[in-house]
């Protein structure tokens, strides 16, 4: 009985985990970044569509935004604990690759 409860709980937790897509894809037998590092002259059109949408939301905000603000724009359940973590991960990935700037107060803005 206890094992079944544990198995159901484990299955439920696995189902609730955010999607963990790889940061790379195979092209011609080589791994390439799905979210490339920003280079001079590169446009946002080289980003995957969902990342382009995040960039547009941050840019249209006109100033630094919180992950929660971006989540509201995406119609996410921002009040549910843990729902914003995958989004914050994407925003942080964009910041780490030079597309956004992450401020010390955890807000994001477009990189200069």
Backbone bond lengths (Angstrom), bond angles and torsions (degrees), N, CA, C in turn:
res aa  C-N    CA-C-N  psi(-1)  N-CA   C-N-CA  omega(-1)  CA-C   N-CA-C  phi
1 X - - - 1.448 - - 1.518 110.66 -
2 X 1.351 117.05 -49.89 1.463 120.18 -178.69 1.526 110.56 -62.32
3 X 1.315 117.51 -34.45 1.456 120.68 179.82 1.519 110.92 -66.25
4 X 1.302 118.34 -37.78 1.462 121.08 179.04 1.517 111.01 -65.75
5 X 1.308 116.97 -40.99 1.464 120.60 177.93 1.518 108.94 -62.14
6 X 1.326 116.45 -46.16 1.458 120.03 179.35 1.518 111.21 -60.96
7 X 1.354 116.93 -43.22 1.465 120.67 -179.98 1.526 111.00 -62.73
8 X 1.333 117.36 -42.31 1.468 120.38 178.85 1.525 110.75 -65.37
9 X 1.334 115.92 -42.04 1.453 119.59 -179.88 1.538 109.51 -64.00
10 X 1.326 117.16 -42.94 1.458 121.37 179.25 1.528 110.44 -63.07
11 X 1.332 117.26 -43.36 1.466 120.87 179.10 1.521 111.00 -63.17
12 X 1.324 117.28 -39.74 1.456 121.19 179.50 1.532 110.29 -65.73
13 X 1.324 117.11 -43.12 1.462 120.27 178.59 1.526 111.30 -62.97
14 X 1.340 116.88 -40.11 1.467 120.03 177.41 1.521 111.02 -63.18
15 X 1.320 117.55 -39.11 1.458 121.23 -179.47 1.520 111.95 -67.94
16 X 1.331 117.59 -28.19 1.455 121.49 -177.55 1.519 113.13 -87.85
17 X 1.333 117.72 -9.60 1.459 120.16 -179.68 1.517 109.60 -63.65
18 X 1.331 116.67 140.28 1.461 118.40 176.36 1.518 110.13 -65.67
19 X 1.295 114.97 153.20 1.448 120.85 178.23 1.522 109.33 -60.98
20 X 1.312 116.22 132.00 1.457 119.87 -179.21 1.516 108.81 -114.98
21 X 1.319 115.87 70.49 1.445 119.79 177.50 1.514 109.00 -66.18
22 X 1.304 114.64 145.91 1.454 119.32 178.40 1.521 109.80 -66.74
23 X 1.323 115.18 150.33 1.454 120.48 177.24 1.514 111.57 -78.10
24 X 1.332 116.84 -8.85 1.454 120.55 -179.29 1.513 110.28 -126.01
25 X 1.317 114.57 159.26 1.458 121.82 174.99 1.529 106.86 -132.94
26 X 1.300 116.18 160.22 1.461 120.66 178.28 1.525 109.58 -92.58
27 X 1.314 116.44 124.09 1.461 122.83 175.21 1.522 106.54 -132.08
28 X 1.313 115.56 117.73 1.459 119.27 -179.22 1.517 112.92 60.14
29 X 1.325 116.11 31.66 1.452 120.42 178.82 1.523 114.47 80.01
30 X 1.332 116.92 3.61 1.467 121.09 179.86 1.518 109.34 -118.17
31 X 1.307 116.16 147.97 1.457 120.92 176.71 1.522 110.51 -79.63
32 X 1.318 116.28 132.35 1.463 121.23 176.50 1.525 108.48 -127.03
33 X 1.319 116.75 148.68 1.456 121.13 178.58 1.515 110.28 -72.79
34 X 1.328 116.36 133.65 1.459 119.81 174.48 1.523 110.40 -73.45
35 X 1.320 116.39 -33.86 1.461 121.78 176.09 1.531 105.47 -114.83
36 X 1.328 116.00 96.22 1.466 119.15 -175.92 1.520 112.30 -72.77
37 X 1.315 115.04 160.67 1.459 120.54 173.27 1.525 108.00 -67.99
38 X 1.307 116.01 143.67 1.462 121.04 -179.29 1.521 109.22 -72.37
39 X 1.318 115.65 133.66 1.461 121.80 177.23 1.520 108.38 -124.84
40 X 1.310 116.30 154.80 1.455 121.44 179.04 1.526 109.92 -55.29
41 X 1.300 116.03 131.25 1.455 121.60 178.09 1.515 115.00 84.82
42 X 1.327 117.28 -8.30 1.471 120.14 -179.61 1.524 109.11 -79.49
43 X 1.312 116.20 135.19 1.451 121.18 178.11 1.512 111.53 -95.36
44 X 1.311 115.34 163.79 1.470 120.42 -179.96 1.514 112.22 -65.68
45 X 1.319 117.67 -13.70 1.459 120.66 -178.80 1.525 112.69 -66.70
46 X 1.341 117.98 -11.55 1.466 119.36 176.54 1.526 112.14 -84.49
47 X 1.335 116.25 -7.92 1.459 121.19 177.82 1.527 110.35 -81.56
48 X 1.331 117.15 153.62 1.467 119.59 172.64 1.531 109.70 -60.11
49 X 1.336 118.50 152.55 1.469 122.00 -175.30 1.526 115.19 -53.41
50 X 1.329 118.71 -40.66 1.462 118.85 -178.75 1.527 111.41 -67.73
51 X 1.319 117.71 -31.96 1.461 120.99 176.51 1.533 110.82 -74.20
52 X 1.324 117.09 -34.43 1.466 120.55 174.86 1.529 110.07 -60.78
53 X 1.312 115.13 -40.47 1.472 119.60 179.32 1.530 110.86 -64.12
54 X 1.323 117.25 -41.42 1.465 120.39 177.35 1.522 110.48 -62.39
55 X 1.316 116.65 -42.44 1.467 120.44 179.11 1.525 110.53 -61.17
56 X 1.320 116.84 -41.61 1.466 120.79 -179.92 1.531 111.08 -63.61
57 X 1.322 116.88 -42.07 1.472 120.64 179.70 1.521 110.27 -62.49
58 X 1.328 116.70 -45.55 1.472 120.26 -179.33 1.528 109.91 -65.59
59 X 1.315 117.29 -44.36 1.466 121.52 -179.64 1.526 111.18 -63.18
60 X 1.333 117.05 -44.27 1.469 121.20 -178.29 1.521 112.90 -68.85
61 X 1.319 117.58 -18.73 1.463 120.85 -179.98 1.530 110.77 -67.84
62 X 1.314 116.65 -25.97 1.447 119.79 177.24 1.520 114.79 78.96
63 X 1.286 117.90 2.84 1.464 122.31 179.28 1.511 109.07 -174.21
64 X 1.317 117.12 -177.75 1.465 120.23 -179.05 1.535 112.53 -59.15
65 X 1.329 115.96 139.66 1.460 121.55 179.84 1.520 110.37 -127.30
66 X 1.321 115.03 151.68 1.462 121.68 173.96 1.526 108.41 -86.61
67 X 1.312 115.33 157.59 1.455 119.57 175.55 1.517 111.25 -57.66
68 X 1.317 116.39 -35.21 1.462 121.17 179.59 1.530 110.95 -63.21
69 X 1.333 116.68 -38.50 1.467 120.31 178.45 1.525 111.00 -64.12
70 X 1.316 116.18 -40.78 1.464 120.54 177.61 1.526 109.31 -65.35
71 X 1.336 116.75 -40.76 1.459 121.30 177.77 1.519 112.44 -60.06
72 X 1.325 117.11 -39.12 1.471 120.98 177.47 1.524 109.43 -62.53
73 X 1.327 117.43 -43.16 1.468 121.31 178.69 1.524 111.85 -62.17
74 X 1.326 116.36 -30.63 1.464 121.64 -179.58 1.523 112.66 -89.74
75 X 1.334 116.50 4.04 1.474 122.29 -178.59 1.525 112.82 60.20
76 X 1.333 116.83 37.17 1.461 121.03 175.64 1.525 109.54 -85.50
77 X 1.304 115.87 158.00 1.463 121.07 176.58 1.525 107.69 -79.95
78 X 1.333 115.63 83.28 1.466 120.62 -172.12 1.518 113.50 -70.17
79 X 1.314 117.83 -18.59 1.462 120.52 -179.37 1.521 112.54 -85.22
80 X 1.332 117.40 -11.53 1.458 121.47 179.98 1.523 108.32 -84.76
81 X 1.318 115.45 122.43 1.463 121.35 -177.20 1.530 110.77 -57.14
82 X 1.319 115.80 131.23 1.451 121.26 176.73 1.513 115.63 89.57
83 X 1.327 118.47 -11.75 1.469 120.23 -177.86 1.516 112.55 -70.73
84 X 1.322 117.51 -23.73 1.460 120.38 -176.75 1.524 113.31 -91.81
85 X 1.322 117.55 -9.54 1.457 119.31 -176.10 1.533 113.22 -61.04
86 X 1.336 120.17 -44.37 1.473 118.72 176.78 1.533 111.67 -61.50
87 X 1.320 117.10 -37.48 1.456 121.22 178.26 1.526 110.62 -65.46
88 X 1.322 116.85 -46.07 1.476 120.14 177.78 1.527 110.50 -60.77
89 X 1.312 116.29 -35.23 1.459 119.96 176.80 1.517 112.24 -63.14
90 X 1.323 116.62 -41.69 1.467 120.43 177.89 1.523 111.00 -66.74
91 X 1.321 116.54 -42.60 1.464 119.79 178.55 1.529 110.14 -63.29
92 X 1.314 117.20 -41.31 1.462 121.06 178.34 1.525 111.36 -65.68
93 X 1.324 116.10 -36.96 1.463 119.94 177.47 1.528 109.81 -63.30
94 X 1.338 116.51 -43.38 1.462 119.98 177.09 1.529 110.97 -61.62
95 X 1.318 116.68 -38.01 1.465 120.58 178.27 1.526 110.41 -68.46
96 X 1.296 116.96 -42.15 1.450 120.71 -179.36 1.519 113.52 -66.13
97 X 1.305 116.29 -23.71 1.469 120.24 -179.48 1.529 111.93 -101.79
98 X 1.350 116.20 9.36 1.457 120.24 171.58 1.508 116.72 91.28
99 X 1.325 119.34 2.30 1.466 121.67 -178.75 1.527 111.41 -82.33
100 X 1.312 116.56 -36.70 1.464 122.30 178.20 1.517 109.14 -121.64
101 X 1.294 114.49 167.96 1.467 121.18 174.46 1.519 107.29 -118.98
102 X 1.333 116.88 126.43 1.458 121.51 177.93 1.517 108.39 -96.19
103 X 1.318 115.82 121.40 1.453 121.65 -178.48 1.528 110.42 -83.87
104 X 1.332 117.94 160.80 1.471 120.64 -179.13 1.531 113.95 -57.83
105 X 1.330 117.64 -26.28 1.471 120.32 179.63 1.531 112.26 -88.89
106 X 1.345 116.97 16.49 1.461 124.43 176.40 1.526 113.47 71.33
107 X 1.324 117.88 15.37 1.468 120.07 173.14 1.541 107.73 -91.56
108 X 1.315 115.10 161.28 1.456 121.26 -177.50 1.524 110.24 -121.95
109 X 1.327 115.01 147.07 1.449 120.11 173.70 1.520 107.52 -145.36
110 X 1.325 115.97 164.15 1.457 119.01 179.91 1.526 109.39 -66.19
111 X 1.312 115.70 145.16 1.460 120.83 -179.65 1.521 108.79 -76.73
112 X 1.325 117.00 145.76 1.464 119.81 179.02 1.519 112.17 -67.49
